Amino acid sequence: MNAELDSETLNVLRKDPLQTALTATALTDFYIAKQFPDNKALITSVDFDITGTHCITTSRDESLRIYDCASGVREQVSYSKKYGCNLAQFTAQPGCVAYASTKINDTVRYLSYETNQFIRYFAGHTGMVTSLQRSPNTQSTSMVSASMDGTVRLWNLDTVKPVCTVDIEGGNNGVAAAYDPSGMVVAVAAGSQAIQLYDVRKMTKGPFTSAPIASKLTVAGLKFMPPTGDYILLAMSDGSIMLLDAFQLNTLAVLSSTTHSAISPSIDPVASALGQMQQQCFGQNVTATPDGRAVIAGNDNGGIVFWDVDSVLANNGSKQPLAVHAPNGTWNGSHDGPVGVCAFNPLLMECATGSQSLTLWTSIYKSRG
């Protein structure tokens, strides 16, 4: 299980995806380089460090696992049995991660995984944390969180008190938040109501622009498309994905659902929103390639599908209502169950996906003469 990857696979994996055109042909050739059947329950998040050499996962089995992605070896396992764990993020501080609690309270915990000791606790949220992201600015010690308490909080890792707390209108129906690639803008989705953009330097003054969400569905999670952040991806509660213009906030395209088991709304709208966001792993099953050419998602049959963004936009035109786009292709391989998380390595030709097993994918396309 801990055998290193072969040299040919490593040579391909170490190609910089930002310098490699990830065409539809190249994406079709992605295959499973390594699988780790380590977990006893669904993996709920995955994150790469800023070097792209390591990733960390959380799982419903309350474990945090760190992997060396350049050699395909599991390095470390920690457990958070008392508080649970989700949405783990590497920080700018080497050897440290932050993650959200899922039991007892809604505190964000800052952990040194080298010593397995907590450094700091970020308390304040009074509802389950639905988003947690470190600043993309590698020199920054900031991170942003969103919660079912209807707030978004900006934190500095050096102090326990939030830099600011923003109450989101309509946030009791679910809030998701994410940085843009510059780290200067935070996008916030409030349930099924609105998408808002905030300047991180003056978040308490309100959004500098906002627009209604063109759907009655709850937003399970959101993220900006790299490398420039021209588009925003909204992972919806039915498994579909909305592609938005990040400046005008209008919907450009809808990508077809990756799940066939969306939860039915209950009488309690808050429980319903949280349940739907949890079922879609807070949008963790949706990612994008580092060059921004493709959207990748895991589906509930264990497969990985992708959409070519240029193709989607070219075929969409100005049609109203917007057409729902089926994937352009499927990767060569499958998980042992529904895929809850996907993340593309920012620096290596590699994508990590998770069901109950973590899978590392790479492409053979560029290794051909």
CORMO-V617555 format. One record per run of one state. SS is the DSSP state (helix for helix, strand for strand, loop for the rest). FROM is the first residue (numbers start at 0). LEN is the number of residues. If there is no record, write none. Layout:
# CORMO-V617555
<<SS	FROM	LEN> <SS	FROM	LEN>>
This chain:
# CORMO-V617555
<<loop	0	6> <helix	6	7> <loop	13	3> <helix	16	3> <loop	19	4> <helix	23	5> <loop	28	1> <strand	29	7> <loop	36	6> <strand	42	6> <loop	48	5> <strand	53	6> <loop	59	3> <strand	62	6> <loop	68	4> <strand	72	7> <loop	79	6> <strand	85	5> <loop	90	5> <strand	95	5> <loop	100	7> <strand	107	5> <loop	112	4> <strand	116	6> <loop	122	6> <strand	128	6> <loop	134	7> <strand	141	6> <loop	147	3> <strand	150	6> <loop	156	7> <strand	163	4> <loop	167	3> <helix	170	3> <loop	173	1> <strand	174	5> <loop	179	5> <strand	184	6> <loop	190	3> <strand	193	6> <helix	199	6> <loop	205	3> <strand	208	4> <loop	212	6> <strand	218	6> <loop	224	6> <strand	230	6> <loop	236	4> <strand	240	5> <loop	245	5> <strand	250	5> <loop	255	13> <helix	268	11> <loop	279	1> <helix	280	3> <loop	283	2> <strand	285	3> <loop	288	5> <strand	293	5> <loop	298	5> <strand	303	5> <helix	308	8> <loop	316	7> <strand	323	2> <loop	325	3> <strand	328	2> <loop	330	1> <strand	331	1> <loop	332	8> <strand	340	4> <loop	344	6> <strand	350	4> <loop	354	3> <strand	357	6> <loop	363	1> <helix	364	3> <loop	367	2>>
